[in-house]
Amino acid sequence: MALRRRNKVNAGFSMSSMTDIVFLLLIFFMVTSTLISPNALKMLLPKSNNQTNAKPLTTISITKDLKYYVNNNGRLVKVNFSEIEPYLQETLQGKKDIYISLHAEKSVPIEQVVRVMNIAKRNHYKMILATSPDENR
């Protein structure tokens, strides 16, 4: 007596569930990427081949049209020059070894950079001048 198997194994693979997952992942990444708002200014920084290991607590940015921005917990806040010193004193109060990164565009007059550096000197902050890497070296 010959017994036959009635259940045949289908060797095919259905891709429909895989394409559903890929489609859902695509939608997820598209939605989450639109929720991220960049908090950076597009600036042309001077070039340098030196790096520092210090981690700044905050940054001050000076744009080419002489507008000042201070980084407040990952968010850029536009301030007038006269508001920079009180703002820094308030936000950095009670902290030790304070490093501030200064992002000044190439075309900003050195006088404006020195004014911000004088604020740091008066308050005993350490200032780091941000630069872009020099590819020529």
Secondary structure, 3 states (H helix, E strand, C coil): CCCCCCCCCCCCCCCHHHHHHHHHHHHHHHHHHHHCCCCCCCCCCCEECCCCCCCCCEEEEECCCCCEEEEECCEEEEECHHHHHHHHHHHCCCCCCCEEEEEECCCCCHHHHHHHHHHHHHCCCEEEECCEECCCC
